[in-house]
């Protein structure tokens, strides 16, 4: 509880640039729309976190997923 967790990402778009970010938790829902952020308000539990980006052509990437124990 009240432990700060850091989320960092690397991204690139070969023919343009990234315009949107999405971090989701299966417990807490939308966590952030920033490329990098931190939080100390995650609910206690096993989270499945997904991350994806959208490029300037409007295409979303595949989701990257990680499971955490909070």
C-alpha positions as CSV (number, residue, x, y, z in Angstrom):
1,X,0.0,0.0,0.0
2,X,1.2,3.6,-0.8
3,X,4.2,2.3,-2.6
4,X,5.3,4.3,-5.7
5,X,5.4,2.3,-8.9
6,X,7.2,3.6,-12.0
7,X,6.1,2.9,-15.6
8,X,8.5,3.7,-18.4
9,X,8.2,3.0,-22.1
10,X,10.2,3.1,-25.3
11,X,8.5,3.7,-28.6
12,X,9.3,4.6,-32.2
13,X,7.4,5.0,-35.4
14,X,9.4,4.4,-38.5
15,X,7.3,6.7,-40.8
16,X,6.1,9.4,-38.3
17,X,5.6,9.9,-34.6
18,X,3.6,8.6,-31.6
19,X,0.6,10.8,-30.7
20,X,-1.2,8.8,-27.9
21,X,-0.4,6.4,-25.1
22,X,-2.6,4.1,-23.1
23,X,-1.7,2.3,-19.9
24,X,-4.5,0.0,-18.5
25,X,-4.8,-2.2,-15.4
26,X,-7.3,-5.0,-15.3
27,X,-8.1,-3.9,-11.7
28,X,-8.0,-0.1,-11.8
29,X,-8.8,0.6,-15.5
30,X,-7.1,3.5,-17.3
31,X,-3.9,4.4,-15.4
32,X,-2.4,7.0,-17.7
33,X,-2.2,8.5,-21.2
34,X,1.4,9.5,-20.8
35,X,4.5,7.8,-22.1
36,X,6.1,7.6,-18.6
37,X,4.5,8.1,-15.2
38,X,4.5,6.9,-11.6
39,X,1.6,6.1,-9.2
40,X,1.2,5.4,-5.6
41,X,-2.5,4.8,-5.8
42,X,-2.7,1.3,-7.4
43,X,-5.1,-1.1,-5.7
44,X,-3.5,-4.0,-3.8
45,X,-3.6,-7.2,-5.9
46,X,-2.2,-8.9,-9.0
47,X,-2.5,-6.5,-11.9
48,X,-2.3,-7.3,-15.5
49,X,-0.9,-4.0,-17.1
50,X,-1.2,-3.4,-20.8
51,X,0.4,-0.6,-22.8
52,X,-0.1,0.6,-26.4
53,X,0.7,3.6,-28.5
54,X,-1.0,5.3,-31.5
55,X,0.9,6.8,-34.4
56,X,0.2,9.9,-36.4
57,X,-1.6,7.7,-39.0
58,X,-4.2,6.7,-36.4
59,X,-3.0,3.1,-36.0
60,X,-2.7,1.6,-32.5
61,X,0.1,-0.8,-31.7
62,X,-0.4,-4.3,-30.4
63,X,-0.7,-4.3,-26.6
64,X,2.3,-5.1,-24.5
65,X,1.3,-6.9,-21.3
66,X,3.0,-7.5,-18.0
67,X,1.6,-9.0,-14.8
68,X,2.6,-7.5,-11.4
69,X,2.0,-8.3,-7.8
70,X,1.1,-5.2,-5.9
